[in-house]
């Protein structure tokens, strides 16, 4: 699995092209997530991601959003 760093502009350009099996994962705290989020993003705080690794493997691409 490759890791690629994207700029915000690159993400905005590709956001509408996300596939049905792509995920935007927001790793901020729930309080931050509730203040504003990317539409359809899933929130799993960074300290809990490892516990969800198997579920995340089901996606073709996972785009991680943090601060």
N, C-alpha and C positions, 0 to 999 in steps of 0.2 A: 504494500500500500504506500503510495507516494504522498508526501506532505508538500504542499505548495502554499506559499504565502501570497495573498492577494491584497491589492490596494482596495480601498473603499470604492473607487471609481470602477475597478474591474468587477467587483462584486455587484454593484448596481447595474452594470452592463449585462451581466449574466443572470441576474435574479429571475427575470421573467422566463428564462430558458431552463430553469431547474426541472429535472425529471420527476416523475411520480415517485421514484424510489431514492430521491435525494433529500437530505435533511439539513436544515439550519439548526445547529445546536448552540444554544445560548448558555454559557457556563458561568454567568454572573449569579450573585445571590438572588433569591426570590424577591427581595424587596426592590432590587434594581430592575429586575425583569418586569415587575408589576408597574414600574414607573414609565416604561416604554419598551417596546419590543419590535422585532422584525416579524411581519405577518407570518403565521404558521410555524414559527420557531418553537422548538421544544426546549424547556429549561431544565437542565440538570447542573446543579452547582459543581464547580470544578473539583471539589473534594469528594464528590460522589460519582464521578464519571467512571472510574474503574469498576464500580459495582454494576454498571450498566453496559459493560463492554460487549457482552454477548448480544444484547438487543441492538446495539449500534452496528455490529457486523452485518446486519441484515440490509443495511442501506448501501447503495452503489457509491454515493459520495456523501461525506459529512462535512459541512462547512461550519467551522467553529467561530462563534462570536464571543468576544470578551470586551473589556473596556476599551 
